[in-house]
Amino acid sequence: MSSARTELIELIEEVDQICVDSHPVLLELVSWLPATTISTFIEDARAALELDYEETEIVETEGNDYTMCMTCQDTYYEDDAHTCNDEDTEDAPDTKYFSSRIPAC
């Protein structure tokens, strides 16, 4: 099978989330179409569905890069150094969770 046909089958499987091997009519259609028609269709479909992977640079999205200090309950960027604020920890230096810092009724 030509690379254009293989690329079309991969596109169908990716977008439609189906296994093309289990659809004999679709396989027959792909094998019957000329490679130039398939290439033109793939270009149009990628543009219409905004699937231009080769032309766009993949930008990594940042996840949750913050972490919480279990002593002072402050959040900070995980790559930065963190020091607990003295006024927050003086009254309860051994507390690890926020619930242990709530005064009893």
C-alpha positions as CSV (number, residue, x, y, z in Angstrom):
1,M,0.0,0.0,0.0
2,S,1.4,3.4,-0.9
3,S,2.4,6.0,1.7
4,A,-0.6,8.2,0.8
5,R,-3.0,5.3,1.4
6,T,-1.3,4.5,4.7
7,E,-1.4,8.1,5.8
8,L,-5.1,8.3,5.0
9,I,-5.8,5.1,7.0
10,E,-3.8,6.6,9.9
11,L,-5.8,9.8,9.7
12,I,-9.1,8.0,9.7
13,E,-8.1,5.9,12.7
14,E,-6.8,9.0,14.6
15,V,-9.8,11.3,13.9
16,D,-12.6,8.8,13.9
17,Q,-11.1,6.5,16.5
18,I,-11.9,3.3,14.6
19,C,-9.8,0.4,13.3
20,V,-10.0,0.7,9.5
21,D,-9.1,-3.0,9.2
22,S,-12.5,-3.9,10.5
23,H,-14.3,-1.9,7.7
24,P,-13.8,-3.7,4.4
25,V,-15.7,-1.2,2.3
26,L,-13.5,1.6,3.6
27,L,-10.4,-0.4,2.9
28,E,-11.6,-1.1,-0.7
29,L,-12.4,2.6,-1.2
30,V,-8.9,3.6,0.0
31,S,-7.3,1.1,-2.3
32,W,-9.4,2.2,-5.3
33,L,-8.7,6.0,-5.0
34,P,-5.7,7.4,-6.9
35,A,-2.8,8.5,-4.7
36,T,-3.0,12.1,-5.9
37,T,-6.6,12.3,-4.9
38,I,-5.8,10.9,-1.5
39,S,-2.9,13.4,-1.0
40,T,-5.2,16.3,-1.9
41,F,-7.9,15.0,0.4
42,I,-5.5,14.6,3.3
43,E,-4.2,18.2,2.9
44,D,-7.8,19.5,2.8
45,A,-8.9,17.4,5.7
46,R,-6.0,18.4,7.9
47,A,-6.6,22.1,7.2
48,A,-10.4,21.8,7.8
49,L,-9.9,19.8,11.0
50,E,-6.9,21.9,12.1
51,L,-4.6,18.9,12.2
52,D,-1.5,20.5,10.7
53,Y,1.0,18.7,12.9
54,E,3.9,19.0,10.5
55,E,3.5,22.8,10.0
56,T,2.9,23.9,13.6
57,E,5.3,23.7,16.4
58,I,4.1,21.7,19.4
59,V,4.1,23.8,22.5
60,E,4.3,22.1,25.7
61,T,1.8,23.3,28.2
62,E,2.8,23.7,31.8
63,G,1.2,21.6,34.3
64,N,0.7,22.4,38.0
65,D,4.2,23.6,38.8
66,Y,3.2,24.8,42.3
67,T,3.6,22.9,45.4
68,M,2.3,23.5,48.9
69,C,4.5,23.7,52.0
70,M,3.1,21.3,54.6
71,T,4.3,23.5,57.5
72,C,3.0,27.0,56.6
73,Q,0.4,25.9,54.0
74,D,1.9,28.4,51.5
75,T,2.1,27.6,47.8
76,Y,5.2,28.3,45.8
77,Y,6.7,27.5,42.4
78,E,8.4,24.2,42.7
79,D,11.7,25.4,41.1
80,D,12.0,28.3,43.6
81,A,13.4,28.0,47.1
82,H,10.8,28.3,49.8
83,T,11.2,29.6,53.4
84,C,8.3,29.6,55.7
85,N,7.2,33.0,57.0
86,D,8.3,33.2,60.6
87,E,5.1,34.9,61.9
88,D,3.1,32.0,60.5
89,T,5.1,29.2,62.1
90,E,6.0,30.7,65.5
91,D,2.7,29.8,67.1
92,A,2.7,26.2,65.7
93,P,6.1,25.1,64.5
94,D,5.3,21.4,64.5
95,T,2.0,21.6,62.6
96,K,2.0,19.9,59.2
97,Y,-1.6,20.4,58.1
98,F,-4.0,23.3,58.1
99,S,-6.6,21.5,60.1
100,S,-4.1,21.2,63.0
101,R,-3.8,25.0,63.1
102,I,-7.5,25.7,63.7
103,P,-8.1,26.6,67.3
104,A,-10.4,24.4,69.3
105,C,-13.8,25.7,70.2
